[in-house]
Structure formats: structure tokens, C-alpha cells
Amino acid sequence: MDKNKNSRNRANDGDDKIRRGKRPAKKRVCEYCQGHIDHVDYKDAERLKKYIAENGKILPRRATGLCAEHQRDVTTAVKRARIMALLPFRGE
Ligand SMILES: [Zn+2]
């Protein structure tokens, strides 16, 4: 009866605290929160360009360092900017 418990035991505690990889956790502050810009403007293509990769894809949150709220806003803004032909759907 103890079998199941035993196999679970190892993964149970503190496993998510272990950081793999060499890169230390860098403290990143969301640029929009920091700059007190609460509205992400889709017409601001220069700013939005930082959040898309060279191939035109929207960068993931781990790459942009934005907070959830602003990452969501940026995603929407980039999509709008694409339609307005301010940003590419596909990179050069
Ligand atoms: Zn933010």
C-alpha cells in the first residue's frame, strides 16, 4: 500500500524550486508598467517592433519580460498593426 506513495515522494517537495540552465533569474520589469503607459498603442509600430521576432512572430512572454496584462495588450496591438500594414505578418 505504500508503493504509490513512495514513487510520488521525490517529485513532491521543492522540485519546482530547482532551476535548470545557467541563466540566472533576471529581474525584469514590464516596460509598459514602468513607463506608466497603460494603453498599448497599435499605431506605435516602433515600440511594437521590439516585441516581434525577425520573422514577424510575436515574442513569448519569457522573451519580452512583459507582465501578463501588457503582453496580452501587445499581442492584440501587434495583430492590429499587422492589419494596418504597420508590421509584417511575415518577416523579411
Ligand atoms: Zn505591465
PDB file of the backbone (N, CA, C, O) and the ligand in Angstrom, with CONECT records:
HET     ZN  A 101       1
ATOM      1  N   MET A   1       0.816  -1.229   0.000  1.00  0.00           N
ATOM      2  CA  MET A   1       0.000   0.000   0.000  1.00  0.00           C
ATOM      3  C   MET A   1       0.835   1.257   0.000  1.00  0.00           C
ATOM      4  O   MET A   1       0.380   2.348  -0.345  1.00  0.00           O
ATOM      5  N   ASP A   2       2.101   1.054   0.409  1.00  0.00           N
ATOM      6  CA  ASP A   2       2.982   2.216   0.452  1.00  0.00           C
ATOM      7  C   ASP A   2       3.669   2.508  -0.887  1.00  0.00           C
ATOM      8  O   ASP A   2       4.301   3.548  -1.072  1.00  0.00           O
ATOM      9  N   LYS A   3       3.528   1.597  -1.771  1.00  0.00           N
ATOM     10  CA  LYS A   3       4.248   1.700  -3.047  1.00  0.00           C
ATOM     11  C   LYS A   3       3.975   3.021  -3.775  1.00  0.00           C
ATOM     12  O   LYS A   3       4.897   3.729  -4.181  1.00  0.00           O
ATOM     13  N   ASN A   4       2.719   3.323  -3.924  1.00  0.00           N
ATOM     14  CA  ASN A   4       2.364   4.526  -4.680  1.00  0.00           C
ATOM     15  C   ASN A   4       2.899   5.789  -4.028  1.00  0.00           C
ATOM     16  O   ASN A   4       3.369   6.712  -4.693  1.00  0.00           O
ATOM     17  N   LYS A   5       2.815   5.800  -2.733  1.00  0.00           N
ATOM     18  CA  LYS A   5       3.283   6.985  -2.012  1.00  0.00           C
ATOM     19  C   LYS A   5       4.769   7.213  -2.228  1.00  0.00           C
ATOM     20  O   LYS A   5       5.225   8.342  -2.413  1.00  0.00           O
ATOM     21  N   ASN A   6       5.507   6.124  -2.199  1.00  0.00           N
ATOM     22  CA  ASN A   6       6.950   6.235  -2.331  1.00  0.00           C
ATOM     23  C   ASN A   6       7.389   6.839  -3.652  1.00  0.00           C
ATOM     24  O   ASN A   6       8.281   7.686  -3.692  1.00  0.00           O
ATOM     25  N   SER A   7       6.777   6.413  -4.701  1.00  0.00           N
ATOM     26  CA  SER A   7       7.216   6.905  -6.002  1.00  0.00           C
ATOM     27  C   SER A   7       6.866   8.376  -6.184  1.00  0.00           C
ATOM     28  O   SER A   7       7.520   9.097  -6.937  1.00  0.00           O
ATOM     29  N   ARG A   8       5.834   8.803  -5.488  1.00  0.00           N
ATOM     30  CA  ARG A   8       5.431  10.209  -5.615  1.00  0.00           C
ATOM     31  C   ARG A   8       6.285  11.133  -4.742  1.00  0.00           C
ATOM     32  O   ARG A   8       6.406  12.332  -4.991  1.00  0.00           O
ATOM     33  N   ASN A   9       6.857  10.532  -3.731  1.00  0.00           N
ATOM     34  CA  ASN A   9       7.516  11.345  -2.729  1.00  0.00           C
ATOM     35  C   ASN A   9       8.606  12.259  -3.276  1.00  0.00           C
ATOM     36  O   ASN A   9       8.726  13.417  -2.874  1.00  0.00           O
ATOM     37  N   ARG A  10       9.382  11.729  -4.179  1.00  0.00           N
ATOM     38  CA  ARG A  10      10.535  12.503  -4.642  1.00  0.00           C
ATOM     39  C   ARG A  10      10.119  13.769  -5.378  1.00  0.00           C
ATOM     40  O   ARG A  10      10.669  14.847  -5.153  1.00  0.00           O
ATOM     41  N   ALA A  11       9.167  13.622  -6.235  1.00  0.00           N
ATOM     42  CA  ALA A  11       8.777  14.764  -7.064  1.00  0.00           C
ATOM     43  C   ALA A  11       7.919  15.758  -6.291  1.00  0.00           C
ATOM     44  O   ALA A  11       7.588  16.840  -6.776  1.00  0.00           O
ATOM     45  N   ASN A  12       7.579  15.361  -5.099  1.00  0.00           N
ATOM     46  CA  ASN A  12       6.599  16.156  -4.379  1.00  0.00           C
ATOM     47  C   ASN A  12       7.123  17.492  -3.872  1.00  0.00           C
ATOM     48  O   ASN A  12       6.494  18.534  -4.058  1.00  0.00           O
ATOM     49  N   ASP A  13       8.277  17.443  -3.233  1.00  0.00           N
ATOM     50  CA  ASP A  13       8.677  18.639  -2.488  1.00  0.00           C
ATOM     51  C   ASP A  13       9.841  19.390  -3.138  1.00  0.00           C
ATOM     52  O   ASP A  13      10.883  18.811  -3.441  1.00  0.00           O
ATOM     53  N   GLY A  14       9.639  20.664  -3.338  1.00  0.00           N
ATOM     54  CA  GLY A  14      10.732  21.530  -3.743  1.00  0.00           C
ATOM     55  C   GLY A  14      11.244  21.304  -5.145  1.00  0.00           C
ATOM     56  O   GLY A  14      12.238  21.909  -5.548  1.00  0.00           O
ATOM     57  N   ASP A  15      10.589  20.453  -5.886  1.00  0.00           N
ATOM     58  CA  ASP A  15      11.088  20.151  -7.217  1.00  0.00           C
ATOM     59  C   ASP A  15      11.004  21.371  -8.137  1.00  0.00           C
ATOM     60  O   ASP A  15      11.844  21.562  -9.016  1.00  0.00           O
ATOM     61  N   ASP A  16      10.001  22.168  -7.923  1.00  0.00           N
ATOM     62  CA  ASP A  16       9.848  23.323  -8.812  1.00  0.00           C
ATOM     63  C   ASP A  16      10.795  24.461  -8.429  1.00  0.00           C
ATOM     64  O   ASP A  16      10.896  25.470  -9.125  1.00  0.00           O
ATOM     65  N   LYS A  17      11.474  24.271  -7.317  1.00  0.00           N
ATOM     66  CA  LYS A  17      12.408  25.311  -6.905  1.00  0.00           C
ATOM     67  C   LYS A  17      13.745  25.172  -7.623  1.00  0.00           C
ATOM     68  O   LYS A  17      14.521  26.122  -7.725  1.00  0.00           O
ATOM     69  N   ILE A  18      13.991  23.968  -8.115  1.00  0.00           N
ATOM     70  CA  ILE A  18      15.255  23.731  -8.814  1.00  0.00           C
ATOM     71  C   ILE A  18      15.221  24.416 -10.176  1.00  0.00           C
ATOM     72  O   ILE A  18      14.328  24.177 -10.989  1.00  0.00           O
ATOM     73  N   ARG A  19      16.212  25.268 -10.403  1.00  0.00           N
ATOM     74  CA  ARG A  19      16.291  25.964 -11.685  1.00  0.00           C
ATOM     75  C   ARG A  19      17.320  25.273 -12.570  1.00  0.00           C
ATOM     76  O   ARG A  19      18.493  25.138 -12.220  1.00  0.00           O
ATOM     77  N   ARG A  20      16.855  24.861 -13.681  1.00  0.00           N
ATOM     78  CA  ARG A  20      17.804  24.258 -14.625  1.00  0.00           C
ATOM     79  C   ARG A  20      18.336  25.323 -15.568  1.00  0.00           C
ATOM     80  O   ARG A  20      17.692  26.348 -15.792  1.00  0.00           O
ATOM     81  N   GLY A  21      19.489  25.077 -16.105  1.00  0.00           N
ATOM     82  CA  GLY A  21      20.072  26.035 -17.026  1.00  0.00           C
ATOM     83  C   GLY A  21      20.993  26.973 -16.320  1.00  0.00           C
ATOM     84  O   GLY A  21      20.988  27.051 -15.091  1.00  0.00           O
ATOM     85  N   LYS A  22      21.787  27.692 -17.078  1.00  0.00           N
ATOM     86  CA  LYS A  22      22.820  28.521 -16.459  1.00  0.00           C
ATOM     87  C   LYS A  22      22.363  29.946 -16.239  1.00  0.00           C
ATOM     88  O   LYS A  22      22.902  30.668 -15.401  1.00  0.00           O
ATOM     89  N   ARG A  23      21.371  30.335 -16.996  1.00  0.00           N
ATOM     90  CA  ARG A  23      20.981  31.738 -16.908  1.00  0.00           C
ATOM     91  C   ARG A  23      20.327  32.040 -15.564  1.00  0.00           C
ATOM     92  O   ARG A  23      19.324  31.418 -15.215  1.00  0.00           O
ATOM     93  N   PRO A  24      20.872  32.972 -14.818  1.00  0.00           N
ATOM     94  CA  PRO A  24      20.257  33.313 -13.540  1.00  0.00           C
ATOM     95  C   PRO A  24      18.950  34.083 -13.765  1.00  0.00           C
ATOM     96  O   PRO A  24      18.744  34.725 -14.794  1.00  0.00           O
ATOM     97  N   ALA A  25      18.106  33.990 -12.784  1.00  0.00           N
ATOM     98  CA  ALA A  25      16.824  34.683 -12.905  1.00  0.00           C
ATOM     99  C   ALA A  25      17.078  36.186 -12.914  1.00  0.00           C
ATOM    100  O   ALA A  25      17.545  36.760 -11.930  1.00  0.00           O
ATOM    101  N   LYS A  26      16.763  36.799 -14.027  1.00  0.00           N
ATOM    102  CA  LYS A  26      16.995  38.232 -14.131  1.00  0.00           C
ATOM    103  C   LYS A  26      15.705  38.952 -13.791  1.00  0.00           C
ATOM    104  O   LYS A  26      14.619  38.580 -14.235  1.00  0.00           O
ATOM    105  N   LYS A  27      15.856  39.971 -13.005  1.00  0.00           N
ATOM    106  CA  LYS A  27      14.652  40.708 -12.653  1.00  0.00           C
ATOM    107  C   LYS A  27      14.276  41.631 -13.806  1.00  0.00           C
ATOM    108  O   LYS A  27      15.029  42.525 -14.191  1.00  0.00           O
ATOM    109  N   ARG A  28      13.122  41.390 -14.323  1.00  0.00           N
ATOM    110  CA  ARG A  28      12.684  42.200 -15.444  1.00  0.00           C
ATOM    111  C   ARG A  28      11.401  42.906 -15.071  1.00  0.00           C
ATOM    112  O   ARG A  28      10.490  42.347 -14.461  1.00  0.00           O
ATOM    113  N   VAL A  29      11.379  44.142 -15.461  1.00  0.00           N
ATOM    114  CA  VAL A  29      10.181  44.906 -15.181  1.00  0.00           C
ATOM    115  C   VAL A  29       9.475  45.171 -16.492  1.00  0.00           C
ATOM    116  O   VAL A  29      10.094  45.493 -17.506  1.00  0.00           O
ATOM    117  N   CYS A  30       8.187  45.028 -16.445  1.00  0.00           N
ATOM    118  CA  CYS A  30       7.394  45.277 -17.634  1.00  0.00           C
ATOM    119  C   CYS A  30       7.563  46.738 -18.057  1.00  0.00           C
ATOM    120  O   CYS A  30       7.388  47.668 -17.268  1.00  0.00           O
ATOM    121  N   GLU A  31       7.906  46.895 -19.318  1.00  0.00           N
ATOM    122  CA  GLU A  31       8.223  48.235 -19.798  1.00  0.00           C
ATOM    123  C   GLU A  31       7.005  49.169 -19.739  1.00  0.00           C
ATOM    124  O   GLU A  31       7.126  50.361 -19.456  1.00  0.00           O
ATOM    125  N   TYR A  32       5.877  48.610 -20.003  1.00  0.00           N
ATOM    126  CA  TYR A  32       4.671  49.444 -20.016  1.00  0.00           C
ATOM    127  C   TYR A  32       4.274  49.863 -18.595  1.00  0.00           C
ATOM    128  O   TYR A  32       3.802  50.976 -18.363  1.00  0.00           O
ATOM    129  N   CYS A  33       4.482  48.933 -17.652  1.00  0.00           N
ATOM    130  CA  CYS A  33       4.179  49.281 -16.258  1.00  0.00           C
ATOM    131  C   CYS A  33       5.164  50.324 -15.765  1.00  0.00           C
ATOM    132  O   CYS A  33       4.803  51.267 -15.061  1.00  0.00           O
ATOM    133  N   GLN A  34       6.413  50.134 -16.150  1.00  0.00           N
ATOM    134  CA  GLN A  34       7.466  51.025 -15.684  1.00  0.00           C
ATOM    135  C   GLN A  34       7.296  52.421 -16.280  1.00  0.00           C
ATOM    136  O   GLN A  34       7.463  53.433 -15.599  1.00  0.00           O
ATOM    137  N   GLY A  35       6.962  52.447 -17.556  1.00  0.00           N
ATOM    138  CA  GLY A  35       6.832  53.732 -18.236  1.00  0.00           C
ATOM    139  C   GLY A  35       5.487  54.385 -17.997  1.00  0.00           C
ATOM    140  O   GLY A  35       5.199  55.449 -18.543  1.00  0.00           O
ATOM    141  N   HIS A  36       4.669  53.750 -17.184  1.00  0.00           N
ATOM    142  CA  HIS A  36       3.334  54.247 -16.868  1.00  0.00           C
ATOM    143  C   HIS A  36       2.512  54.520 -18.122  1.00  0.00           C
ATOM    144  O   HIS A  36       1.744  55.479 -18.203  1.00  0.00           O
ATOM    145  N   ILE A  37       2.708  53.641 -19.086  1.00  0.00           N
ATOM    146  CA  ILE A  37       1.887  53.707 -20.293  1.00  0.00           C
ATOM    147  C   ILE A  37       0.829  52.628 -20.107  1.00  0.00           C
ATOM    148  O   ILE A  37       1.130  51.437 -20.187  1.00  0.00           O
ATOM    149  N   ASP A  38      -0.371  53.032 -19.867  1.00  0.00           N
ATOM    150  CA  ASP A  38      -1.346  51.974 -19.617  1.00  0.00           C
ATOM    151  C   ASP A  38      -2.115  51.574 -20.868  1.00  0.00           C
ATOM    152  O   ASP A  38      -2.896  50.622 -20.859  1.00  0.00           O
ATOM    153  N   HIS A  39      -1.883  52.305 -21.926  1.00  0.00           N
ATOM    154  CA  HIS A  39      -2.536  51.907 -23.165  1.00  0.00           C
ATOM    155  C   HIS A  39      -1.492  51.543 -24.215  1.00  0.00           C
ATOM    156  O   HIS A  39      -0.633  52.355 -24.559  1.00  0.00           O
ATOM    157  N   VAL A  40      -1.576  50.322 -24.717  1.00  0.00           N
ATOM    158  CA  VAL A  40      -0.652  49.893 -25.757  1.00  0.00           C
ATOM    159  C   VAL A  40      -1.211  50.345 -27.106  1.00  0.00           C
ATOM    160  O   VAL A  40      -2.281  49.914 -27.537  1.00  0.00           O
ATOM    161  N   ASP A  41      -0.456  51.220 -27.750  1.00  0.00           N
ATOM    162  CA  ASP A  41      -0.953  51.822 -28.983  1.00  0.00           C
ATOM    163  C   ASP A  41      -0.513  51.004 -30.189  1.00  0.00           C
ATOM    164  O   ASP A  41       0.681  50.800 -30.408  1.00  0.00           O
ATOM    165  N   TYR A  42      -1.476  50.542 -30.962  1.00  0.00           N
ATOM    166  CA  TYR A  42      -1.114  49.728 -32.125  1.00  0.00           C
ATOM    167  C   TYR A  42      -0.480  50.550 -33.230  1.00  0.00           C
ATOM    168  O   TYR A  42       0.135  50.003 -34.146  1.00  0.00           O
ATOM    169  N   LYS A  43      -0.630  51.867 -33.144  1.00  0.00           N
ATOM    170  CA  LYS A  43      -0.027  52.731 -34.159  1.00  0.00           C
ATOM    171  C   LYS A  43       1.444  52.999 -33.864  1.00  0.00           C
ATOM    172  O   LYS A  43       2.187  53.518 -34.698  1.00  0.00           O
ATOM    173  N   ASP A  44       1.835  52.631 -32.658  1.00  0.00           N
ATOM    174  CA  ASP A  44       3.223  52.847 -32.252  1.00  0.00           C
ATOM    175  C   ASP A  44       4.081  51.662 -32.720  1.00  0.00           C
ATOM    176  O   ASP A  44       4.542  50.847 -31.921  1.00  0.00           O
ATOM    177  N   ALA A  45       4.272  51.599 -34.010  1.00  0.00           N
ATOM    178  CA  ALA A  45       4.951  50.443 -34.605  1.00  0.00           C
ATOM    179  C   ALA A  45       6.390  50.311 -34.125  1.00  0.00           C
ATOM    180  O   ALA A  45       6.899  49.202 -33.959  1.00  0.00           O
ATOM    181  N   GLU A  46       7.040  51.444 -33.904  1.00  0.00           N
ATOM    182  CA  GLU A  46       8.437  51.396 -33.466  1.00  0.00           C
ATOM    183  C   GLU A  46       8.572  50.650 -32.147  1.00  0.00           C
ATOM    184  O   GLU A  46       9.489  49.851 -31.959  1.00  0.00           O
ATOM    185  N   ARG A  47       7.652  50.923 -31.246  1.00  0.00           N
ATOM    186  CA  ARG A  47       7.694  50.254 -29.951  1.00  0.00           C
ATOM    187  C   ARG A  47       7.325  48.782 -30.090  1.00  0.00           C
ATOM    188  O   ARG A  47       7.943  47.916 -29.471  1.00  0.00           O
ATOM    189  N   LEU A  48       6.324  48.513 -30.899  1.00  0.00           N
ATOM    190  CA  LEU A  48       5.856  47.137 -31.029  1.00  0.00           C
ATOM    191  C   LEU A  48       6.871  46.246 -31.723  1.00  0.00           C
ATOM    192  O   LEU A  48       6.890  45.031 -31.526  1.00  0.00           O
ATOM    193  N   LYS A  49       7.711  46.864 -32.535  1.00  0.00           N
ATOM    194  CA  LYS A  49       8.727  46.087 -33.258  1.00  0.00           C
ATOM    195  C   LYS A  49       9.632  45.315 -32.307  1.00  0.00           C
ATOM    196  O   LYS A  49      10.171  44.266 -32.657  1.00  0.00           O
ATOM    197  N   LYS A  50       9.790  45.849 -31.103  1.00  0.00           N
ATOM    198  CA  LYS A  50      10.656  45.180 -30.137  1.00  0.00           C
ATOM    199  C   LYS A  50      10.055  43.865 -29.665  1.00  0.00           C
ATOM    200  O   LYS A  50      10.751  42.996 -29.140  1.00  0.00           O
ATOM    201  N   TYR A  51       8.767  43.739 -29.860  1.00  0.00           N
ATOM    202  CA  TYR A  51       8.103  42.555 -29.338  1.00  0.00           C
ATOM    203  C   TYR A  51       7.790  41.522 -30.404  1.00  0.00           C
ATOM    204  O   TYR A  51       7.082  40.546 -30.156  1.00  0.00           O
ATOM    205  N   ILE A  52       8.323  41.748 -31.585  1.00  0.00           N
ATOM    206  CA  ILE A  52       8.195  40.701 -32.602  1.00  0.00           C
ATOM    207  C   ILE A  52       9.585  40.241 -33.014  1.00  0.00           C
ATOM    208  O   ILE A  52      10.553  41.002 -33.007  1.00  0.00           O
ATOM    209  N   ALA A  53       9.641  38.968 -33.371  1.00  0.00           N
ATOM    210  CA  ALA A  53      10.918  38.408 -33.803  1.00  0.00           C
ATOM    211  C   ALA A  53      11.208  38.842 -35.235  1.00  0.00           C
ATOM    212  O   ALA A  53      10.382  39.479 -35.889  1.00  0.00           O
ATOM    213  N   GLU A  54      12.383  38.488 -35.698  1.00  0.00           N
ATOM    214  CA  GLU A  54      12.761  38.875 -37.050  1.00  0.00           C
ATOM    215  C   GLU A  54      11.810  38.300 -38.094  1.00  0.00           C
ATOM    216  O   GLU A  54      11.547  38.911 -39.130  1.00  0.00           O
ATOM    217  N   ASN A  55      11.314  37.132 -37.795  1.00  0.00           N
ATOM    218  CA  ASN A  55      10.406  36.509 -38.761  1.00  0.00           C
ATOM    219  C   ASN A  55       8.976  37.032 -38.634  1.00  0.00           C
ATOM    220  O   ASN A  55       8.064  36.543 -39.301  1.00  0.00           O
ATOM    221  N   GLY A  56       8.798  38.007 -37.791  1.00  0.00           N
ATOM    222  CA  GLY A  56       7.487  38.638 -37.690  1.00  0.00           C
ATOM    223  C   GLY A  56       6.598  38.082 -36.596  1.00  0.00           C
ATOM    224  O   GLY A  56       5.502  38.584 -36.347  1.00  0.00           O
ATOM    225  N   LYS A  57       7.087  37.036 -35.946  1.00  0.00           N
ATOM    226  CA  LYS A  57       6.271  36.424 -34.893  1.00  0.00           C
ATOM    227  C   LYS A  57       6.286  37.264 -33.621  1.00  0.00           C
ATOM    228  O   LYS A  57       7.262  37.951 -33.319  1.00  0.00           O
ATOM    229  N   ILE A  58       5.203  37.191 -32.899  1.00  0.00           N
ATOM    230  CA  ILE A  58       5.155  37.855 -31.601  1.00  0.00           C
ATOM    231  C   ILE A  58       5.974  37.043 -30.615  1.00  0.00           C
ATOM    232  O   ILE A  58       5.804  35.829 -30.498  1.00  0.00           O
ATOM    233  N   LEU A  59       6.859  37.722 -29.912  1.00  0.00           N
ATOM    234  CA  LEU A  59       7.719  37.021 -28.963  1.00  0.00           C
ATOM    235  C   LEU A  59       6.922  36.547 -27.753  1.00  0.00           C
ATOM    236  O   LEU A  59       5.961  37.201 -27.347  1.00  0.00           O
ATOM    237  N   PRO A  60       7.317  35.413 -27.175  1.00  0.00           N
ATOM    238  CA  PRO A  60       6.651  34.934 -25.967  1.00  0.00           C
ATOM    239  C   PRO A  60       7.007  35.805 -24.777  1.00  0.00           C
ATOM    240  O   PRO A  60       7.957  36.587 -24.808  1.00  0.00           O
ATOM    241  N   ARG A  61       6.223  35.648 -23.742  1.00  0.00           N
ATOM    242  CA  ARG A  61       6.378  36.483 -22.555  1.00  0.00           C
ATOM    243  C   ARG A  61       7.763  36.347 -21.931  1.00  0.00           C
ATOM    244  O   ARG A  61       8.322  37.318 -21.423  1.00  0.00           O
ATOM    245  N   ARG A  62       8.298  35.162 -21.972  1.00  0.00           N
ATOM    246  CA  ARG A  62       9.617  34.951 -21.368  1.00  0.00           C
ATOM    247  C   ARG A  62      10.689  35.749 -22.091  1.00  0.00           C
ATOM    248  O   ARG A  62      11.755  36.017 -21.536  1.00  0.00           O
ATOM    249  N   ALA A  63      10.406  36.126 -23.330  1.00  0.00           N
ATOM    250  CA  ALA A  63      11.375  36.908 -24.095  1.00  0.00           C
ATOM    251  C   ALA A  63      11.112  38.408 -23.978  1.00  0.00           C
ATOM    252  O   ALA A  63      12.044  39.212 -24.020  1.00  0.00           O
ATOM    253  N   THR A  64       9.853  38.777 -23.831  1.00  0.00           N
ATOM    254  CA  THR A  64       9.535  40.192 -23.780  1.00  0.00           C
ATOM    255  C   THR A  64       9.668  40.758 -22.373  1.00  0.00           C
ATOM    256  O   THR A  64       9.972  41.938 -22.196  1.00  0.00           O
ATOM    257  N   GLY A  65       9.440  39.916 -21.378  1.00  0.00           N
ATOM    258  CA  GLY A  65       9.518  40.369 -19.997  1.00  0.00           C
ATOM    259  C   GLY A  65       8.342  41.226 -19.577  1.00  0.00           C
ATOM    260  O   GLY A  65       8.397  41.909 -18.554  1.00  0.00           O
ATOM    261  N   LEU A  66       7.293  41.191 -20.355  1.00  0.00           N
ATOM    262  CA  LEU A  66       6.119  41.996 -20.029  1.00  0.00           C
ATOM    263  C   LEU A  66       5.266  41.272 -19.001  1.00  0.00           C
ATOM    264  O   LEU A  66       5.358  40.054 -18.844  1.00  0.00           O
ATOM    265  N   CYS A  67       4.456  42.017 -18.323  1.00  0.00           N
ATOM    266  CA  CYS A  67       3.515  41.395 -17.412  1.00  0.00           C
ATOM    267  C   CYS A  67       2.371  40.812 -18.249  1.00  0.00           C
ATOM    268  O   CYS A  67       2.211  41.145 -19.424  1.00  0.00           O
ATOM    269  N   ALA A  68       1.600  39.956 -17.634  1.00  0.00           N
ATOM    270  CA  ALA A  68       0.565  39.236 -18.367  1.00  0.00           C
ATOM    271  C   ALA A  68      -0.393  40.195 -19.058  1.00  0.00           C
ATOM    272  O   ALA A  68      -0.782  40.005 -20.210  1.00  0.00           O
ATOM    273  N   GLU A  69      -0.748  41.206 -18.330  1.00  0.00           N
ATOM    274  CA  GLU A  69      -1.726  42.170 -18.835  1.00  0.00           C
ATOM    275  C   GLU A  69      -1.222  42.860 -20.101  1.00  0.00           C
ATOM    276  O   GLU A  69      -1.930  42.954 -21.104  1.00  0.00           O
ATOM    277  N   HIS A  70       0.012  43.335 -20.026  1.00  0.00           N
ATOM    278  CA  HIS A  70       0.542  44.097 -21.146  1.00  0.00           C
ATOM    279  C   HIS A  70       0.986  43.208 -22.295  1.00  0.00           C
ATOM    280  O   HIS A  70       0.973  43.621 -23.455  1.00  0.00           O
ATOM    281  N   GLN A  71       1.380  41.978 -21.963  1.00  0.00           N
ATOM    282  CA  GLN A  71       1.709  41.040 -23.043  1.00  0.00           C
ATOM    283  C   GLN A  71       0.450  40.802 -23.878  1.00  0.00           C
ATOM    284  O   GLN A  71       0.500  40.722 -25.105  1.00  0.00           O
ATOM    285  N   ARG A  72      -0.654  40.695 -23.189  1.00  0.00           N
ATOM    286  CA  ARG A  72      -1.925  40.479 -23.878  1.00  0.00           C
ATOM    287  C   ARG A  72      -2.251  41.684 -24.754  1.00  0.00           C
ATOM    288  O   ARG A  72      -2.664  41.537 -25.904  1.00  0.00           O
ATOM    289  N   ASP A  73      -2.060  42.866 -24.199  1.00  0.00           N
ATOM    290  CA  ASP A  73      -2.342  44.089 -24.952  1.00  0.00           C
ATOM    291  C   ASP A  73      -1.416  44.218 -26.155  1.00  0.00           C
ATOM    292  O   ASP A  73      -1.836  44.624 -27.238  1.00  0.00           O
ATOM    293  N   VAL A  74      -0.151  43.866 -25.948  1.00  0.00           N
ATOM    294  CA  VAL A  74       0.817  43.956 -27.037  1.00  0.00           C
ATOM    295  C   VAL A  74       0.439  42.977 -28.159  1.00  0.00           C
ATOM    296  O   VAL A  74       0.509  43.307 -29.343  1.00  0.00           O
ATOM    297  N   THR A  75       0.042  41.782 -27.760  1.00  0.00           N
ATOM    298  CA  THR A  75      -0.370  40.799 -28.752  1.00  0.00           C
ATOM    299  C   THR A  75      -1.498  41.342 -29.621  1.00  0.00           C
ATOM    300  O   THR A  75      -1.458  41.236 -30.847  1.00  0.00           O
ATOM    301  N   THR A  76      -2.492  41.916 -28.981  1.00  0.00           N
ATOM    302  CA  THR A  76      -3.614  42.487 -29.714  1.00  0.00           C
ATOM    303  C   THR A  76      -3.149  43.638 -30.590  1.00  0.00           C
ATOM    304  O   THR A  76      -3.569  43.770 -31.740  1.00  0.00           O
ATOM    305  N   ALA A  77      -2.274  44.472 -30.032  1.00  0.00           N
ATOM    306  CA  ALA A  77      -1.799  45.645 -30.765  1.00  0.00           C
ATOM    307  C   ALA A  77      -1.004  45.233 -32.000  1.00  0.00           C
ATOM    308  O   ALA A  77      -1.146  45.831 -33.067  1.00  0.00           O
ATOM    309  N   VAL A  78      -0.172  44.214 -31.849  1.00  0.00           N
ATOM    310  CA  VAL A  78       0.625  43.742 -32.991  1.00  0.00           C
ATOM    311  C   VAL A  78      -0.296  43.224 -34.086  1.00  0.00           C
ATOM    312  O   VAL A  78      -0.073  43.477 -35.270  1.00  0.00           O
ATOM    313  N   LYS A  79      -1.317  42.509 -33.685  1.00  0.00           N
ATOM    314  CA  LYS A  79      -2.251  41.962 -34.667  1.00  0.00           C
ATOM    315  C   LYS A  79      -2.974  43.084 -35.402  1.00  0.00           C
ATOM    316  O   LYS A  79      -3.198  43.008 -36.610  1.00  0.00           O
ATOM    317  N   ARG A  80      -3.334  44.119 -34.664  1.00  0.00           N
ATOM    318  CA  ARG A  80      -3.979  45.265 -35.301  1.00  0.00           C
ATOM    319  C   ARG A  80      -3.009  45.970 -36.228  1.00  0.00           C
ATOM    320  O   ARG A  80      -3.351  46.336 -37.353  1.00  0.00           O
ATOM    321  N   ALA A  81      -1.788  46.155 -35.733  1.00  0.00           N
ATOM    322  CA  ALA A  81      -0.774  46.846 -36.532  1.00  0.00           C
ATOM    323  C   ALA A  81      -0.497  46.098 -37.828  1.00  0.00           C
ATOM    324  O   ALA A  81      -0.214  46.712 -38.856  1.00  0.00           O
ATOM    325  N   ARG A  82      -0.578  44.774 -37.779  1.00  0.00           N
ATOM    326  CA  ARG A  82      -0.376  43.979 -38.993  1.00  0.00           C
ATOM    327  C   ARG A  82      -1.449  44.284 -40.016  1.00  0.00           C
ATOM    328  O   ARG A  82      -1.181  44.442 -41.208  1.00  0.00           O
ATOM    329  N   ILE A  83      -2.659  44.361 -39.522  1.00  0.00           N
ATOM    330  CA  ILE A  83      -3.771  44.634 -40.435  1.00  0.00           C
ATOM    331  C   ILE A  83      -3.628  46.024 -41.039  1.00  0.00           C
ATOM    332  O   ILE A  83      -3.977  46.256 -42.197  1.00  0.00           O
ATOM    333  N   MET A  84      -3.107  46.943 -40.229  1.00  0.00           N
ATOM    334  CA  MET A  84      -2.883  48.297 -40.722  1.00  0.00           C
ATOM    335  C   MET A  84      -1.590  48.405 -41.522  1.00  0.00           C
ATOM    336  O   MET A  84      -1.178  49.496 -41.916  1.00  0.00           O
ATOM    337  N   ALA A  85      -0.967  47.277 -41.753  1.00  0.00           N
ATOM    338  CA  ALA A  85       0.271  47.202 -42.529  1.00  0.00           C
ATOM    339  C   ALA A  85       1.415  47.995 -41.896  1.00  0.00           C
ATOM    340  O   ALA A  85       2.317  48.456 -42.596  1.00  0.00           O
ATOM    341  N   LEU A  86       1.375  48.150 -40.597  1.00  0.00           N
ATOM    342  CA  LEU A  86       2.470  48.823 -39.890  1.00  0.00           C
ATOM    343  C   LEU A  86       3.557  47.811 -39.520  1.00  0.00           C
ATOM    344  O   LEU A  86       4.736  48.146 -39.397  1.00  0.00           O
ATOM    345  N   LEU A  87       3.119  46.573 -39.351  1.00  0.00           N
ATOM    346  CA  LEU A  87       4.052  45.493 -39.037  1.00  0.00           C
ATOM    347  C   LEU A  87       3.818  44.351 -40.019  1.00  0.00           C
ATOM    348  O   LEU A  87       2.718  44.186 -40.547  1.00  0.00           O
ATOM    349  N   PRO A  88       4.863  43.568 -40.256  1.00  0.00           N
ATOM    350  CA  PRO A  88       4.706  42.474 -41.226  1.00  0.00           C
ATOM    351  C   PRO A  88       4.009  41.255 -40.611  1.00  0.00           C
ATOM    352  O   PRO A  88       4.146  40.993 -39.416  1.00  0.00           O
ATOM    353  N   PHE A  89       3.277  40.527 -41.419  1.00  0.00           N
ATOM    354  CA  PHE A  89       2.744  39.238 -40.991  1.00  0.00           C
ATOM    355  C   PHE A  89       3.869  38.223 -40.979  1.00  0.00           C
ATOM    356  O   PHE A  89       3.959  37.356 -40.109  1.00  0.00           O
ATOM    357  N   ARG A  90       4.714  38.364 -41.969  1.00  0.00           N
ATOM    358  CA  ARG A  90       5.893  37.501 -42.033  1.00  0.00           C
ATOM    359  C   ARG A  90       7.099  38.384 -42.233  1.00  0.00           C
ATOM    360  O   ARG A  90       7.063  39.390 -42.941  1.00  0.00           O
ATOM    361  N   GLY A  91       8.175  37.968 -41.579  1.00  0.00           N
ATOM    362  CA  GLY A  91       9.399  38.768 -41.661  1.00  0.00           C
ATOM    363  C   GLY A  91      10.014  38.747 -43.039  1.00  0.00           C
ATOM    364  O   GLY A  91       9.632  37.976 -43.919  1.00  0.00           O
ATOM    365  N   GLU A  92      10.992  39.636 -43.184  1.00  0.00           N
ATOM    366  CA  GLU A  92      11.664  39.738 -44.488  1.00  0.00           C
ATOM    367  C   GLU A  92      12.429  38.459 -44.788  1.00  0.00           C
ATOM    368  O   GLU A  92      13.061  38.349 -45.839  1.00  0.00           O
TER     369      GLU A  92
HETATM  370 ZN    ZN A 101       2.768  45.712 -17.493  1.00  0.00          ZN2+
END
